[in-house]
């Protein structure tokens, strides 16, 4: 039985939906409450049992690397001031996992970012977690996918039903639903502008067979002038089954301004030290804006 040992986190996109902030700061470094987005993603992989993580970064994304590197000087500074709790906080970040970095020199699309990791992954199935999609769930979304992979020994992608009016923002799946959560995929289409085959949307967590690299190798630019993972998956369907799994959890697209704000509000309302005061603040601020 094959197991999932490695994860790729593409984080080299240009983040045009979040300009102007993404002019100099990768969206994956924007904080949700008190941690950068990318840390939530790495933690999800680690909690799902994966410790070998490959982050695909762009040329100007060294801040991601700095975040996970050890910062000895800062640790010494905090130790000298007896701030042991803060030392642990930053030590934990640098010891989360074994993180490797792969540079995607040009942002040619998600499919291309994953293809850049081909040598690092080799000939084994692997996980992909998009760097700008945060999922709040009891069981980490990736772990849910790994459980399906272990049963099926075949590629699995996480999906959720979205409003029909929003299908043009996602990759959309067509297929035969075999139970409440599982669909055997027969086709995929990236951001359909008309007549979407369903409202089952791909949300950014995948377990992929390494055969996907053969299809990515041959890919040309697709929708939006980018090399699309969805197009390569469409090729893979011809050779092996792909399962779509309706995961349990709440998704935040933090590469989008509204999604980013929603994530901050809802996760702050769950934060042990902030929730009470933040709830009070929200009530008061809603009251005062209603008066205006
Ligand atoms: P998105 O399509 O959301 O990222 O890619 P984007 O292109 O940066 O965003 P907009 O649409 O311009 O605002 C999903 C994930 O894939 C990564 C992104 O960093 C994001 O985490 N990605 C995308 C790459 O690593 N390389 C690419 O060429 C494109």
Boltz pocket constraint, residues with backbone or C-beta under 6 A from the ligand:
constraints:
  - pocket:
      binder: B
      contacts: [[A, 10], [A, 11], [A, 12], [A, 13], [A, 14], [A, 15], [A, 16], [A, 17], [A, 18], [A, 56], [A, 104], [A, 106], [A, 107], [A, 108], [A, 109], [A, 110], [A, 112], [A, 113], [A, 130], [A, 131], [A, 132], [A, 133], [A, 255]]
      max_distance: 6.0
